[in-house]
């Protein structure tokens, strides 16, 4: 086992970074988690946390897993509809006894539960990452608030627009998936309930989903295919974040009403991006985790799950390894083929259903 004197710095207090921090702190390591925002970013919308993600949580922290089971609802049925509202296919989901279900849950509930497991003195807010330097044995990170950290391992868990990634694989540019997506959570006791996940299949350039979050709430996502303007390339969201009325009118009335019932200030708008599979996950004493390492299309719902799997695997390798160099090599050997498969299959599904079709043709 790596000595408990090992100092681990984590850049990014999203779900992957906070889960890793909580696991390593519970194992006795000296952990510091740095977040650029002045408060933890518990905003966001609904998540389908698939069974493998739940297992990664349960193996690392059974108490946390129980919290998540009580914070959302198990997915029970997938229903596929056309844009006239007709049901094309319906697939019920069943679980074996003692099997952890795929959960429909608010990201806010997940991150709040994770933060409860992280010792308060580990979290450093208002600390945007600026740069890193390293020697053979020590890595140093500097932050915009003037803080400097020095330790044995620096983990970049700072998302698809990661700044830490530049020190592992320079020059990586997020790849636009040809979609703008709007998401939110709205009160709903009628349209999407009882563990349903409803998909309006792509037609005329749009795609819509809804899923039950339990407790009288529904998540919705509305996607349209659109090229970026030159001035918006590389931006996280378009200059105009309003949903185009003419596109929303293509959605059946009952579904459209759920979206229209959402206050505008509660709607999140983003461009959809992924990144190409990276040739490596670490360089020296700097390692990438979660979306910083393998951001992918959401078509297989493996984003948060992969981050939880990363965190669990790294904590295990640290316990089993004898030195940091061997730990990082064994971790990469295990995780790299897995996350590459997630990325490649997610991208291929996107192409098949129409997303990123224009990019492929080009």
Secondary structure, DSSP 8 states (H G I E B T S, - for coil): ---TT-EEEEE--SHHHHHHHHHHHHTT-EEEEE-SSSS------EEEE-HHHHHHHHHH-HHHHHHHHTTSEE--EEEEE-TTS-EEEEEE----TT----EEEEHHHHHHHHHHHS-GGGEE-S--EEEEEE-SS-EEEEETTS-EEEESEEEE---TT-SGGGGTSTT---EEEEEEEEEEEEE-SSSS-TTEEEEEEEETTEEEEEEEEETTEEEEEEEEE----GGGTT-SS-S--S--HHHHTTS-HHHHHHHHTS-GGG-EEEEEEE----S-SEETTEEE-THHHH---GGG--HHHHHHHHHHHHHHHHHH-SSHHHHHHHHHHHHHHHHHHHHHHHHHHHHHHTTTHHHHH-
